[in-house]
């Protein structure tokens, strides 16, 4: 059975694109049924429209509380009936109540080798720590930030002279391979 996948984005949607491109394969057991953004101008929405994928915006700025935003997000997602929700550069912290409603069905990609460096500025933090490698992690979403069960990881070496930007570019290449592979595994 083909799994129905909703993808949440906040920006350009490069990981969303890698997921959608992978799901075009005849043998991929999932299909993108919705791209949802919290930002009306998110670049990834243009890709979804061009690909004929249903897309929507729930602008977080229109809600006074996180709970109100999450309730609106839940309503749109419930109407789409996804089997799996992929967070792909979705830059909002979700409330525990929302996360609990989708427990076991929501995954995220994070640009570090968790449990190292949850949150932001992961590449600079890896460089500042003198790490020999960096990478990315796909994990289940739980109420605690970047703390869910790990589904898969990919690493890259930290090279002499690396900056946060050069390291980010190499990690992003791995993200675009790892995330579709982990989604396939889950399906």
trRosetta pair geometry for C-beta under 8 A, 3 or more apart (Angstrom, degrees):
i j d omega theta_ij theta_ji phi_ij phi_ji
1 29 7.6 63 85 -170 40 103
2 29 5.9 -157 -116 -174 54 55
2 30 6.2 147 -170 -106 74 23
2 31 5.5 30 165 -8 126 103
3 29 6.0 56 5 131 94 84
3 30 4.2 -29 65 -105 94 89
3 31 7.5 170 80 21 49 62
3 83 4.2 -112 -158 71 88 141
3 84 5.6 34 158 1 129 112
3 186 7.8 -41 12 110 176 92
3 187 4.6 -129 6 -122 135 103
4 30 7.5 -165 -59 -155 9 79
4 31 6.5 -25 -112 65 51 84
4 33 4.6 0 -165 -11 95 143
4 80 7.5 -176 153 147 126 87
4 81 6.3 29 92 108 158 77
4 82 5.0 -141 114 -131 94 50
4 83 4.8 115 46 -1 73 90
4 84 7.5 164 83 27 48 70
5 19 7.2 -135 138 160 149 126
5 23 7.0 -135 37 -91 141 152
5 30 4.9 52 -27 172 123 121
5 31 6.6 179 23 82 93 33
5 32 5.3 -53 79 -101 101 51
5 33 6.4 140 57 12 44 83
5 82 6.1 55 -140 -150 16 111
5 83 7.1 -45 -69 55 53 83
5 84 5.0 -20 -109 73 79 98
5 85 7.6 151 -160 -98 60 25
5 86 6.0 15 -173 -5 109 111
5 183 7.1 27 -110 -160 147 131
6 32 7.8 102 -103 -157 25 67
6 33 6.2 -51 -73 68 69 88
6 34 4.3 -8 -121 66 89 106
6 35 7.7 175 -163 -82 61 25
6 36 6.2 12 179 0 108 116
6 77 5.8 170 93 -130 174 90
6 80 5.5 96 -82 107 126 145
6 82 3.8 -94 -7 -64 103 151
6 84 7.6 -175 30 93 66 50
6 85 4.9 -20 70 -112 98 76
6 86 7.3 179 89 26 47 69
7 13 7.9 86 132 -145 127 105
7 16 4.7 126 149 -127 143 99
7 19 6.1 161 -96 77 140 147
7 20 7.5 -85 -6 -53 159 95
7 32 6.2 -27 -7 -136 117 109
7 34 7.2 -179 28 95 62 59
7 35 5.1 -18 69 -112 99 70
7 36 7.2 164 83 25 46 71
7 85 7.7 164 -88 -163 27 56
7 86 4.8 -18 -111 69 76 101
7 87 8.0 155 -160 -95 57 15
7 88 5.3 -5 -171 11 104 126
8 36 5.2 -29 -105 75 70 94
8 37 7.3 143 -162 -92 58 37
8 38 7.6 36 -172 -23 100 93
8 85 6.5 27 -14 179 109 102
8 86 7.2 -174 22 90 72 49
8 87 5.1 -25 64 -112 109 62
8 88 6.7 151 71 27 51 70
8 90 4.0 21 121 -82 103 144
9 13 4.5 -6 -136 -92 157 92
9 16 5.1 -43 -68 -40 129 143
9 35 6.4 -2 9 -174 118 96
9 36 7.4 150 25 79 70 43
9 37 5.0 -35 77 -96 82 89
9 42 5.6 137 113 172 106 147
9 44 4.4 -37 128 57 167 154
9 45 7.7 -161 74 -49 128 69
9 88 5.4 -28 -86 80 83 91
9 89 5.5 22 -142 75 74 96
9 90 5.9 -101 -103 -76 14 75
10 37 6.3 138 -103 -153 30 86
10 38 5.6 -18 -106 48 86 98
10 39 5.4 75 -162 0 65 119
10 42 6.0 -149 167 -105 23 126
10 89 5.7 -127 38 133 85 81
10 90 5.3 125 -27 -133 96 37
10 91 4.1 -76 30 18 169 93
10 92 7.0 155 -78 -20 129 85
11 39 7.2 29 -74 49 48 144
11 42 5.6 -127 -109 -140 11 89
11 43 6.3 7 162 28 56 96
11 44 6.7 77 98 -13 38 107
11 89 5.3 -81 38 146 100 132
11 91 7.3 51 -24 -11 103 122
12 42 7.4 -140 -57 -175 21 73
12 43 4.1 -4 -118 64 58 130
12 44 5.8 98 148 -48 24 83
12 89 7.5 -32 50 118 66 167
13 16 3.8 -45 -168 42 94 124
13 17 5.7 104 127 -28 89 88
13 35 7.2 25 -131 -161 143 133
13 42 6.7 88 -38 158 107 107
13 43 6.2 -147 15 89 97 79
13 44 2.1 100 -29 -99 142 124
13 45 7.6 158 -29 -24 147 42
13 47 5.9 -148 91 34 138 136
13 48 7.7 -95 -174 -33 169 96
13 88 6.5 58 -142 114 64 119
13 89 6.7 -146 -93 53 37 133
14 17 5.6 -49 -150 32 33 114
14 18 6.7 33 152 -18 63 101
14 44 7.9 -108 -25 -87 36 107
14 89 7.3 82 37 -28 76 146
14 172 6.7 11 111 -171 147 118
14 175 8.0 73 108 96 107 123
14 176 6.9 -66 149 -83 97 110
15 18 5.5 -48 -147 34 38 111
15 19 6.4 40 152 -19 66 102
15 86 8.0 -143 133 149 109 118
15 88 3.8 -157 92 -159 110 104
15 89 5.8 153 28 -17 116 100
15 109 5.7 -157 -148 46 155 146
15 175 5.8 -65 -96 145 108 116
15 176 6.7 -137 -108 -91 60 64
15 179 5.5 73 -162 6 104 170
16 19 5.8 -56 -152 37 31 111
16 20 6.3 27 153 -16 66 108
16 35 6.1 77 -171 -128 140 116
16 44 5.0 65 54 -155 145 137
16 47 7.2 139 103 81 112 138
16 48 7.6 -42 147 -62 133 101
16 86 7.7 150 -105 102 69 118
16 88 4.3 150 -58 96 75 151
16 89 7.3 -86 -22 32 97 108
17 20 5.7 -56 -143 40 31 108
17 21 6.0 31 158 -20 67 107
17 44 7.1 -134 -42 -129 89 94
17 47 5.7 -71 -89 179 101 162
18 21 5.8 -51 -142 37 29 111
18 22 6.4 31 156 -19 62 107
18 175 7.5 145 36 118 161 77
18 176 3.9 -158 -99 -148 153 80
18 177 7.7 -88 -174 -50 138 29
18 179 6.1 95 96 64 123 118
18 180 5.8 -119 142 -34 91 113
19 22 5.9 -59 -151 36 28 110
19 23 6.3 24 154 -18 64 109
19 32 6.9 110 120 -76 101 117
19 86 6.0 154 -115 102 166 166
19 88 6.5 -113 -4 -81 135 149
19 179 5.9 -69 -71 125 94 116
19 180 5.6 180 -108 -83 51 82
19 183 6.2 82 -135 -12 101 162
20 23 5.7 -57 -146 37 32 110
20 24 7.1 47 151 -35 61 94
20 32 5.0 -22 -108 -22 88 151
20 35 8.0 -23 -66 -69 132 121
20 47 7.5 158 47 141 157 117
20 48 7.8 -156 -83 -98 158 69
20 51 6.3 36 166 160 143 173
20 53 6.7 -79 -126 -53 134 154
21 24 5.8 -42 -164 9 36 117
21 180 7.8 -66 73 -82 80 147
22 25 6.3 -33 -179 1 48 112
22 28 5.9 137 143 -108 74 150
22 180 3.4 145 -45 -142 171 140
22 183 7.3 123 96 63 140 127
22 184 7.3 -102 157 -50 129 109
23 28 4.9 -153 -131 115 43 147
23 30 5.4 -77 -120 92 112 83
23 31 5.7 139 171 -114 126 37
23 32 5.6 143 68 -23 159 87
23 180 7.7 -140 -39 -133 69 105
23 183 7.9 -54 -69 117 98 142
24 28 7.3 58 50 23 26 139
25 28 4.3 99 66 -24 94 106
28 180 8.0 -54 -128 -171 131 105
28 184 6.3 -88 -138 -102 81 100
28 187 7.7 63 174 68 66 159
29 184 6.9 108 32 -143 93 65
29 187 3.9 169 88 138 111 128
30 83 7.9 -132 -124 63 100 121
30 84 7.0 -39 -131 39 137 131
30 183 6.2 -84 29 155 158 111
30 184 7.5 -131 8 -94 115 51
30 187 4.8 -121 -46 -90 106 150
32 35 6.8 16 174 -52 124 87
32 48 7.9 -126 140 -126 137 94
32 51 8.0 29 73 116 138 136
32 53 5.1 -15 112 -133 118 133
33 53 7.6 -179 -158 -159 8 88
33 54 6.3 -3 164 39 54 118
33 80 5.7 146 119 -180 113 106
33 81 7.8 -50 118 71 158 71
33 82 6.2 -174 56 -93 122 83
34 53 7.3 164 -108 164 15 93
34 54 5.0 -39 -100 90 67 104
34 55 6.9 142 -162 -96 59 36
34 56 6.7 -17 -163 13 107 104
34 76 7.8 164 -178 149 150 98
34 77 7.5 -177 86 -115 154 59
34 80 4.4 -34 -29 -139 147 156
34 82 6.7 -100 34 -63 115 115
35 44 6.3 -139 177 136 136 106
35 45 6.6 177 112 -106 122 55
35 47 7.8 163 -110 82 177 90
35 48 3.8 -127 36 -92 144 148
35 53 5.5 68 -9 117 108 124
35 54 7.4 165 21 92 67 51
35 55 4.4 -18 66 -109 93 93
35 56 7.8 161 85 25 52 58
36 55 7.1 -179 -76 -156 40 58
36 56 5.2 -10 -113 66 80 89
36 57 7.4 160 -161 -92 61 27
36 58 6.6 11 -178 7 107 100
36 73 7.3 117 150 -145 142 85
36 76 6.2 134 -122 119 137 135
36 77 7.0 -71 -20 -74 166 84
37 40 7.4 158 101 -78 119 19
37 42 4.0 -142 -148 22 154 150
37 44 6.6 155 -76 68 126 106
37 45 5.7 -77 -2 -60 142 108
37 55 7.5 16 -1 -175 98 101
37 56 7.7 -176 29 94 66 46
37 57 5.2 -25 71 -110 88 77
37 58 7.8 173 88 33 40 60
38 42 7.9 86 53 -45 48 135
38 57 7.4 120 -124 -161 12 72
38 58 6.0 -34 -108 80 63 74
38 59 6.5 108 -178 -126 54 29
38 60 4.5 22 -176 -25 116 104
38 69 7.6 38 -133 -173 117 125
38 73 7.8 -23 -86 -89 98 120
38 90 7.0 96 0 -156 114 86
38 91 7.6 -129 55 58 129 71
38 92 5.5 86 -19 -34 169 136
39 42 4.5 112 78 -50 99 95
39 57 7.3 -88 84 -142 21 111
39 59 7.0 75 -112 -120 26 75
39 60 7.8 -26 -65 16 62 96
40 57 5.0 61 -98 -164 62 162
40 59 5.6 -8 -40 -85 95 116
42 45 5.1 101 79 -16 88 101
42 57 7.7 169 18 -106 111 105
43 46 5.9 -44 -171 21 53 112
43 47 7.4 50 141 -14 71 99
44 47 5.4 -48 -158 33 50 115
44 48 6.4 51 147 -21 73 101
44 88 7.9 142 -126 100 165 116
44 89 7.9 151 -34 69 146 128
45 48 5.5 -52 -149 36 37 113
45 49 6.3 38 153 -19 67 104
45 55 5.2 138 -143 163 80 147
45 57 7.1 -9 -97 -65 145 102
46 49 5.8 -54 -149 37 31 111
46 50 6.3 30 154 -18 65 108
47 50 5.8 -59 -147 39 30 110
47 51 6.1 17 158 -10 66 113
48 51 5.9 -66 -146 45 27 104
48 53 4.2 -88 -159 72 81 108
48 54 7.6 -47 168 83 117 22
48 55 4.0 110 113 -67 141 131
49 52 7.8 39 180 -68 29 26
49 53 7.7 -80 -56 52 21 70
49 55 6.1 -76 -58 24 73 140
54 80 7.2 -180 98 -118 140 115
56 76 5.5 -159 105 -162 153 138
58 62 8.0 -117 178 48 58 119
58 69 6.9 127 142 -164 112 76
58 72 4.9 160 -153 121 127 111
58 73 5.1 -172 79 -83 162 69
58 76 5.8 -142 -52 -2 125 147
59 62 4.7 78 86 -7 99 109
60 63 6.1 -68 -161 36 47 106
60 69 4.9 27 -129 -132 76 144
60 92 6.0 180 -78 -102 151 136
62 69 8.0 127 68 -99 72 87
63 66 7.8 107 117 -93 124 15
63 68 4.1 -176 -164 100 111 108
63 69 3.9 177 66 -65 156 78
63 72 6.5 -142 -74 7 136 134
64 68 5.9 52 48 26 71 151
65 68 4.6 99 57 4 83 99
65 69 7.1 -147 96 -1 47 85
66 69 5.7 -56 -150 40 34 112
66 70 6.0 32 154 -18 69 109
66 93 7.3 -34 -134 87 140 84
66 94 7.8 157 179 -147 112 30
66 95 5.2 138 129 -57 114 107
67 70 5.8 -55 -143 40 28 110
67 71 6.3 34 154 -25 63 104
67 95 5.7 47 -89 -49 64 166
67 97 7.0 36 -125 46 91 137
68 71 5.7 -49 -147 31 31 114
68 72 6.7 29 153 -15 62 103
69 72 5.9 -59 -155 37 32 108
69 73 6.2 32 149 -19 67 108
69 92 7.4 -123 131 -169 142 148
70 73 5.3 -51 -143 39 35 116
70 74 6.1 41 154 -24 66 104
70 94 6.0 111 -108 -153 119 79
70 95 4.9 -96 -24 22 164 111
70 97 6.9 119 117 79 147 97
70 98 3.9 -107 -169 -63 128 137
71 74 5.6 -51 -147 34 29 114
71 75 6.6 35 151 -24 61 103
72 75 5.6 -50 -151 29 33 115
72 76 6.8 28 154 -14 64 103
73 76 6.1 -58 -153 37 32 106
73 77 6.2 25 154 -13 67 111
73 94 8.0 -107 82 -121 157 106
73 98 6.9 29 77 -141 121 138
74 77 5.8 -60 -143 44 30 109
74 78 5.9 34 158 -25 66 108
74 98 6.0 -137 -62 -128 113 91
74 101 6.1 18 -127 94 126 161
75 78 5.9 -53 -143 33 25 112
75 79 6.7 27 156 -19 59 105
76 79 5.9 -57 -155 33 30 112
76 80 6.7 23 151 -14 63 109
77 80 5.7 -62 -152 39 35 109
77 82 6.2 -56 -167 15 89 113
77 85 6.6 -4 -144 -93 135 131
77 102 7.5 -28 134 -82 153 131
78 81 7.1 30 179 -70 37 55
82 85 5.5 102 101 -68 147 74
82 105 7.3 134 110 164 95 122
83 105 6.7 -137 160 -145 41 111
84 105 5.7 -146 -112 -171 44 73
84 106 7.6 154 -167 -89 57 32
84 107 6.8 -8 -173 9 105 106
84 183 7.0 139 127 -143 156 92
84 186 6.4 105 -108 119 147 137
84 187 7.4 -84 -18 -76 148 85
85 102 5.8 -15 19 -174 136 145
85 105 5.9 64 11 129 88 88
85 106 4.3 -16 68 -108 108 80
85 107 7.3 163 85 24 57 60
85 141 8.0 -48 88 21 107 137
86 106 7.9 -178 -76 -154 22 56
86 107 5.7 -18 -112 69 65 91
86 108 7.6 146 -166 -91 53 35
86 109 7.9 21 -174 -15 95 95
86 179 7.3 92 -162 -177 131 114
86 183 6.5 -20 -85 -93 135 123
87 90 4.2 -95 -155 29 90 121
87 106 6.8 48 -24 179 101 96
87 107 7.0 -150 22 99 81 42
87 108 4.1 -12 61 -105 118 85
87 109 7.3 -160 89 19 75 63
87 141 6.4 88 -4 -66 133 136
88 109 6.5 32 -115 27 62 113
88 179 7.2 78 -109 -164 102 158
90 108 7.7 -103 43 -121 104 101
93 145 6.5 -46 -125 -88 107 114
94 98 4.7 -108 178 83 106 129
94 99 5.3 126 109 -56 119 91
94 141 7.2 38 45 169 137 135
95 98 4.8 95 59 6 81 101
95 99 7.0 -152 94 -4 42 88
96 99 5.6 -58 -143 41 34 111
96 100 6.0 38 158 -24 68 106
96 143 3.8 21 -112 -122 89 128
97 100 5.8 -53 -147 33 27 113
97 101 6.8 33 153 -24 60 102
98 101 5.8 -54 -157 26 33 114
98 102 7.0 -2 157 9 65 107
99 102 6.5 -79 -154 53 31 89
99 103 6.7 67 146 -75 67 74
99 106 6.9 -117 -140 57 68 148
99 141 5.8 -128 -136 131 105 101
99 142 6.4 93 165 -168 138 23
99 143 5.0 176 67 -77 148 63
100 103 5.4 -7 -151 -41 38 113
100 143 7.1 8 -49 -59 85 108
102 105 4.8 -102 -177 66 78 105
102 106 4.4 63 126 -32 121 119
102 141 7.5 14 97 74 111 120
103 106 7.5 -50 -99 21 18 100
103 142 7.8 47 -125 -111 88 66
104 140 6.9 -13 -109 -147 35 134
106 140 7.0 90 81 -163 61 67
106 141 4.2 -47 112 38 108 122
107 138 6.0 22 171 179 119 94
107 139 6.8 171 -153 89 78 28
107 140 5.8 -55 -101 -102 72 44
107 141 6.4 -163 -105 -17 16 87
107 151 6.5 -6 -138 -8 130 149
107 182 7.1 -168 166 128 154 123
107 183 7.4 -171 65 -88 148 76
107 186 7.0 -127 -37 -56 150 162
108 138 7.2 175 87 -149 39 56
108 139 6.0 -22 60 63 85 76
108 140 7.9 60 17 167 82 9
108 141 5.2 90 -19 -72 112 97
108 146 7.5 -103 94 -101 139 65
108 148 7.5 114 31 36 106 131
109 136 6.1 11 -178 174 96 119
109 137 7.2 163 -153 85 53 43
109 138 5.2 -27 -97 -95 74 75
109 175 5.5 101 165 -152 141 104
109 178 7.1 130 -129 94 119 109
109 179 4.8 -45 -71 -89 140 115
110 114 5.9 56 80 -44 137 118
110 118 7.2 -30 -169 -126 151 60
110 122 7.4 137 164 -67 86 159
110 136 6.5 166 84 -158 46 71
110 137 5.0 -15 59 61 96 92
110 138 7.9 165 17 -88 72 28
110 139 6.7 -12 7 19 117 111
110 146 5.2 92 -105 -126 161 112
111 122 4.9 163 97 62 89 144
111 123 6.8 -34 138 -47 123 89
111 136 5.3 -35 -118 -103 44 91
111 168 7.0 15 -173 -130 149 77
111 171 5.3 86 -153 135 97 141
111 172 7.6 -16 -111 -72 121 66
111 175 6.8 -40 -94 -70 82 132
112 116 5.4 -126 158 96 119 84
112 117 3.8 -143 -141 78 167 115
112 118 7.4 -128 56 -70 137 30
112 122 3.9 -131 -56 -160 112 133
112 125 7.6 -15 -103 71 139 119
112 126 6.7 -176 -126 -55 99 117
112 134 6.8 -68 -128 -163 61 85
112 135 7.0 68 -171 70 26 57
112 136 7.0 49 14 -106 16 40
112 137 6.6 -26 81 4 52 109
113 116 5.3 27 77 42 77 115
113 117 7.8 66 47 36 56 106
113 133 7.1 46 -24 113 148 97
113 134 6.7 -159 -13 -163 101 37
113 135 4.5 57 -64 54 95 106
113 136 7.5 -18 -70 -1 55 10
113 137 6.2 120 -132 -50 32 109
113 153 5.8 67 -131 -161 80 134
113 155 6.1 17 -80 -95 129 98
114 117 7.5 -111 -91 62 57 66
114 118 6.5 57 -118 -76 101 80
114 137 4.2 -87 14 32 102 170
114 139 6.2 -31 52 -40 156 145
114 146 5.8 -153 -108 167 131 101
114 147 7.9 -164 -171 -99 132 32
114 150 6.3 -175 80 -89 112 113
114 153 7.6 -144 40 -96 76 119
115 118 7.1 -28 -167 -41 62 101
115 146 7.9 132 -138 130 58 97
115 147 7.4 38 -124 -120 99 65
116 126 7.4 79 140 -92 130 90
116 131 7.7 100 171 -95 160 147
117 121 8.0 -119 -162 91 111 62
117 122 4.3 110 146 -132 134 84
117 125 4.8 151 -114 90 121 140
117 126 6.4 -54 -41 -55 157 83
118 145 5.4 125 165 116 127 95
118 146 3.4 174 -134 71 101 134
118 147 6.8 -5 -97 -56 150 74
119 122 7.5 158 82 -65 56 86
119 145 6.3 53 -70 134 75 139
119 146 6.7 -116 -31 8 48 140
121 124 4.8 -44 180 46 93 114
121 125 5.6 101 118 -29 87 100
121 164 7.6 -44 -158 -139 71 143
122 125 5.6 -60 -146 38 30 113
122 126 6.4 31 157 -21 66 104
122 134 7.6 128 140 -160 97 116
123 126 5.8 -52 -151 33 32 110
123 127 6.5 29 152 -15 64 105
123 134 6.5 53 -121 -163 67 160
123 164 4.1 120 104 -151 114 76
123 165 7.8 138 115 -42 154 21
123 167 4.4 156 -156 91 115 120
123 168 4.9 -74 -52 -62 160 83
123 171 6.9 -143 -89 5 109 145
124 127 5.6 -55 -149 39 35 111
124 128 6.0 35 154 -21 68 107
124 164 4.3 -17 -65 -89 80 130
125 128 5.7 -51 -141 37 30 112
125 129 6.3 26 158 -16 63 109
126 129 5.9 -61 -148 39 28 108
126 131 4.4 -61 -170 35 82 136
126 134 4.4 67 165 -96 169 112
126 158 6.5 -162 139 -83 112 134
126 167 6.9 -166 74 165 126 157
127 130 7.7 39 177 -68 33 29
127 131 7.4 -71 -70 35 24 90
127 158 6.8 169 -95 -151 67 133
127 162 6.3 -146 -103 99 116 105
127 163 7.6 4 -93 -152 163 26
127 164 6.3 -106 2 -72 140 71
127 167 6.7 -153 -56 -16 110 156
131 134 6.1 102 102 -67 135 76
131 158 5.6 117 95 -17 78 147
132 157 6.8 -42 160 -146 71 77
132 158 5.8 -155 -172 35 21 104
133 155 4.6 22 168 180 129 122
133 156 6.6 160 -157 79 82 35
133 157 5.5 -57 -102 -110 79 42
133 158 6.0 -148 -91 -10 20 84
134 155 6.9 153 84 -152 27 75
134 156 5.9 -22 67 62 77 86
134 158 5.6 85 -14 -67 98 95
134 167 5.6 48 44 -175 156 120
134 171 5.9 -63 117 -78 110 122
135 153 5.9 69 126 176 136 93
135 154 5.3 -167 -163 96 113 50
135 155 3.6 -71 -65 -105 138 52
135 156 5.8 151 -87 10 72 69
135 171 6.2 170 -137 -127 24 98
135 174 6.3 -68 -148 104 77 159
136 153 6.8 175 89 -149 46 62
136 154 5.6 2 52 54 88 89
136 171 5.4 129 -44 -178 102 97
136 174 5.5 167 21 101 118 109
136 175 4.7 180 -114 -82 177 83
136 178 5.8 173 89 47 117 154
137 146 7.9 91 78 -162 129 97
137 150 5.8 -66 -165 -131 114 102
137 152 7.4 171 -152 91 52 45
137 153 4.9 -16 -102 -101 74 89
138 150 7.5 101 78 -163 52 62
138 151 4.6 -55 104 64 97 111
138 152 4.9 16 43 52 109 85
138 153 7.6 -154 21 -71 67 45
138 178 5.9 -171 -24 142 114 105
138 179 5.8 149 -85 -107 127 60
138 182 4.0 -161 85 26 161 176
139 146 7.0 91 58 -157 145 55
139 147 7.9 180 144 84 148 14
139 148 4.4 144 150 78 104 93
139 149 6.3 168 -158 84 86 36
139 150 5.0 -45 -98 -102 97 48
139 151 6.0 -178 -98 3 33 84
140 148 3.7 -132 80 163 70 134
140 149 4.8 25 22 48 117 85
140 151 6.8 112 -36 -42 73 104
141 148 5.5 -98 -83 -29 8 152
142 147 5.6 -78 64 81 118 89
142 148 4.1 154 -8 -83 97 89
142 149 7.9 93 -35 -4 123 69
144 147 3.8 -11 100 32 111 145
144 148 7.9 164 67 -49 82 63
150 153 6.4 -11 -175 -42 127 103
151 182 4.6 90 121 -156 125 122
151 185 6.9 155 176 82 108 131
151 186 6.9 -25 -146 -61 142 107
152 178 5.7 -173 113 -167 119 99
152 181 6.6 -121 127 98 174 105
152 182 4.4 -144 22 -85 128 111
152 185 7.1 123 -42 25 130 154
153 178 7.3 -12 -164 -144 14 144
154 174 4.0 -166 111 179 134 121
154 175 7.6 -156 52 -66 127 38
154 177 6.8 92 -77 78 167 105
154 178 4.4 -132 -11 -69 126 130
155 174 7.6 -179 28 -146 6 167
156 167 7.5 163 90 -155 126 73
156 170 4.6 157 174 135 165 117
156 171 5.8 -131 19 -80 133 62
156 174 6.0 -143 -44 -29 108 140
158 162 5.5 -112 -168 24 74 156
158 167 6.5 -2 -121 -110 79 123
159 162 4.9 118 60 -52 73 105
159 166 7.6 -78 55 125 114 128
161 166 7.8 7 119 51 78 162
162 166 5.1 -139 -146 80 68 116
162 167 4.8 66 178 -56 124 98
163 166 5.0 91 45 9 76 97
163 167 6.9 -146 86 -1 37 90
164 167 5.9 -61 -146 43 27 110
164 168 6.1 35 154 -27 64 109
165 168 5.6 -50 -144 32 28 115
165 169 6.7 32 156 -22 61 101
166 169 5.8 -49 -154 29 34 113
166 170 6.9 27 152 -12 64 104
167 170 6.0 -59 -153 39 35 106
167 171 6.2 31 153 -17 69 109
168 171 5.8 -58 -144 40 30 110
168 172 6.1 36 156 -27 65 107
169 172 5.8 -53 -148 30 28 114
169 173 7.1 35 152 -23 59 98
170 173 5.8 -46 -159 24 36 114
170 174 7.2 31 148 -11 62 103
171 174 5.7 -59 -160 39 40 111
171 175 6.3 48 144 -28 71 102
172 175 5.2 -44 -146 28 38 118
172 176 6.6 40 156 -21 65 101
173 176 6.0 -56 -157 31 30 111
173 177 7.2 17 149 -8 61 106
174 177 5.9 -63 -155 41 38 105
174 178 5.7 31 155 -18 75 115
175 178 5.8 -60 -133 42 28 107
175 179 5.8 26 173 -22 67 110
176 179 6.9 -36 -123 29 20 107
176 180 7.6 12 170 -2 48 107
177 180 6.9 -73 -163 42 27 99
177 181 6.3 20 153 -16 65 118
178 181 5.7 -68 -149 41 30 112
178 182 6.1 25 160 -18 70 109
179 182 5.9 -56 -146 37 29 107
179 183 6.4 30 156 -19 64 106
180 183 5.6 -53 -145 37 34 113
180 184 6.3 39 156 -22 66 103
181 184 5.8 -51 -151 34 30 114
181 185 6.5 34 150 -21 62 106
182 185 5.4 -51 -149 34 35 116
182 186 6.5 36 153 -20 65 103
183 186 5.7 -55 -150 35 33 111
183 187 6.4 29 154 -18 66 107
184 187 5.8 -60 -149 37 30 109
